[in-house]
Amino acid sequence: METLAERTTRKGAKAPEKPKTQAQSARVQTNLNGLSFITQIHDKHGEYISTCFFDVPHETYEAGWHTGMRVAAEFMAAMQKKTLKINVLNVIQAAARAAEEDANGVNRCGAAVGFLRMLEDMLLWSANTAPHKTYIADRIERQRQTDARLDAAGGAA
């Protein structure tokens, strides 16, 4: 697996900026769930600061596509192994925000579009191969049961 330094020095990638303040230099970045593109930032004492759910290098659009496809494969493998301990929607939302960046610049747009297109392909494949009608009907019924229990307990939001 590539390190952040390796990912940010490939052709078409922008080198990471050096920290500008002492507070920034005290930050420690770690990968979350072993995924190369999800990072958590902690202060020098180990206290949590934030999570970046789509931490990919700034690249040209074309180079970013390859990164996005690699990241999608990594993401799908983590979901398949059931090792992903985060809300998947956070990753998709972060990628969607990155996809809005200027496609002509050196940024995360290409990676985001490559990533989201791979997820689109997986959804289309699933629509044609998985028993989604039964699955969704079962999920709706389970949600109705949950709602009924919450209503009965007076805990409906």
C-alpha positions as CSV (number, residue, x, y, z in Angstrom):
1,M,0.0,0.0,0.0
2,E,1.3,3.4,-0.9
3,T,2.1,6.0,1.7
4,L,0.8,9.5,1.6
5,A,4.3,10.7,0.5
6,E,4.3,8.2,-2.4
7,R,0.8,9.1,-3.4
8,T,1.6,12.8,-3.5
9,T,4.7,12.6,-5.5
10,R,3.5,10.6,-8.5
11,K,3.4,12.3,-11.9
12,G,0.7,14.9,-12.0
13,A,0.4,15.0,-8.2
14,K,1.1,18.1,-6.1
15,A,3.5,17.8,-3.2
16,P,2.0,18.3,0.2
17,E,2.4,21.8,1.7
18,K,4.6,22.1,4.8
19,P,2.8,23.1,8.0
20,K,2.6,26.8,8.4
21,T,2.1,27.1,12.2
22,Q,3.4,25.3,15.2
23,A,-0.1,24.1,15.9
24,Q,-0.3,22.5,12.5
25,S,3.2,20.9,12.9
26,A,2.0,19.3,16.1
27,R,-0.7,17.3,14.2
28,V,-0.4,13.6,13.6
29,Q,-2.1,12.0,10.6
30,T,-3.1,8.4,10.6
31,N,-5.1,6.2,8.2
32,L,-8.4,5.0,9.5
33,N,-9.4,1.3,9.2
34,G,-6.1,0.8,7.2
35,L,-7.5,2.6,4.2
36,S,-5.0,4.9,2.5
37,F,-7.6,7.6,1.7
38,I,-9.3,8.1,5.0
39,T,-7.2,9.9,7.5
40,Q,-7.7,11.1,11.0
41,I,-5.9,14.1,12.4
42,H,-4.8,14.2,16.1
43,D,-2.9,16.8,18.1
44,K,0.5,16.0,19.5
45,H,-1.2,14.6,22.6
46,G,-3.2,12.1,20.6
47,E,-6.5,14.0,21.0
48,Y,-8.8,13.7,18.0
49,I,-9.2,16.8,15.8
50,S,-10.9,15.6,12.6
51,T,-11.4,13.0,9.9
52,C,-10.9,13.4,6.2
53,F,-13.0,10.8,4.4
54,F,-11.6,11.4,0.9
55,D,-7.9,12.3,1.4
56,V,-6.4,11.8,-2.0
57,P,-3.6,13.6,-3.7
58,H,-4.2,16.7,-5.8
59,E,-3.6,15.5,-9.4
60,T,-4.6,16.3,-12.9
61,Y,-8.1,15.0,-13.9
62,E,-6.7,12.1,-15.9
63,A,-4.2,10.9,-13.2
64,G,-6.9,11.3,-10.6
65,W,-9.2,8.9,-12.4
66,H,-6.7,6.1,-11.8
67,T,-6.4,7.1,-8.1
68,G,-10.2,7.1,-7.8
69,M,-10.5,3.6,-9.3
70,R,-7.8,2.3,-7.0
71,V,-9.5,3.9,-4.0
72,A,-12.9,2.4,-5.0
73,A,-11.3,-1.0,-5.2
74,E,-9.8,-0.5,-1.7
75,F,-13.2,0.8,-0.4
76,M,-15.2,-2.1,-1.8
77,A,-12.6,-4.7,-0.4
78,A,-13.0,-3.2,3.0
79,M,-16.8,-3.4,2.8
80,Q,-16.6,-7.0,1.6
81,K,-14.3,-8.0,4.5
82,K,-16.6,-6.1,6.9
83,T,-13.6,-4.2,8.3
84,L,-15.0,-0.8,7.5
85,K,-16.0,0.8,10.8
86,I,-17.3,4.1,9.5
87,N,-20.4,5.5,7.9
88,V,-20.1,4.8,4.2
89,L,-22.2,7.8,3.4
90,N,-19.5,10.1,4.9
91,V,-17.0,8.8,2.2
92,I,-19.5,9.2,-0.6
93,Q,-20.4,12.7,0.5
94,A,-16.7,13.7,0.7
95,A,-16.1,12.3,-2.7
96,A,-19.1,14.2,-4.1
97,R,-17.8,17.5,-2.7
98,A,-14.4,16.8,-4.2
99,A,-16.0,16.1,-7.6
100,E,-17.3,19.7,-7.6
101,E,-13.7,21.0,-7.8
102,D,-12.5,22.5,-11.1
103,A,-11.9,19.6,-13.5
104,N,-9.2,21.7,-15.3
105,G,-7.1,22.2,-12.2
106,V,-4.7,20.0,-10.2
107,N,-7.0,18.9,-7.4
108,R,-9.1,15.9,-6.3
109,C,-11.9,16.2,-8.9
110,G,-10.6,13.4,-11.2
111,A,-10.1,11.0,-8.3
112,A,-13.6,11.8,-7.0
113,V,-15.2,11.2,-10.4
114,G,-13.2,8.0,-10.9
115,F,-14.3,6.8,-7.5
116,L,-17.9,7.7,-7.9
117,R,-18.1,6.2,-11.4
118,M,-16.8,2.9,-10.0
119,L,-19.5,3.0,-7.3
120,E,-22.0,3.7,-10.0
121,D,-20.8,0.6,-11.9
122,M,-21.2,-1.4,-8.7
123,L,-24.7,-0.2,-8.2
124,L,-25.6,-1.0,-11.8
125,W,-24.1,-4.5,-11.5
126,S,-25.9,-5.0,-8.2
127,A,-29.2,-4.0,-9.8
128,N,-28.8,-6.7,-12.4
129,T,-27.5,-9.5,-10.1
130,A,-28.6,-9.0,-6.5
131,P,-32.1,-9.7,-5.1
132,H,-32.5,-6.0,-4.4
133,K,-36.3,-5.9,-4.6
134,T,-36.6,-8.5,-1.7
135,Y,-33.8,-6.8,0.2
136,I,-35.3,-3.3,0.0
137,A,-38.8,-4.6,0.9
138,D,-37.3,-6.4,3.9
139,R,-35.4,-3.2,5.0
140,I,-38.6,-1.2,4.7
141,E,-40.5,-3.7,6.8
142,R,-37.7,-3.7,9.5
143,Q,-37.8,0.1,9.5
144,R,-41.6,0.1,10.0
145,Q,-41.2,-2.3,12.9
146,T,-38.5,-0.1,14.5
147,D,-40.6,3.0,14.0
148,A,-43.6,1.3,15.7
149,R,-41.4,0.2,18.7
150,L,-40.2,3.8,19.1
151,D,-43.7,5.2,18.8
152,A,-44.9,2.7,21.4
153,A,-42.0,3.7,23.7
154,G,-42.7,7.4,23.2
155,G,-39.2,7.8,21.7
156,A,-40.0,8.8,18.1
157,A,-38.1,11.8,17.0
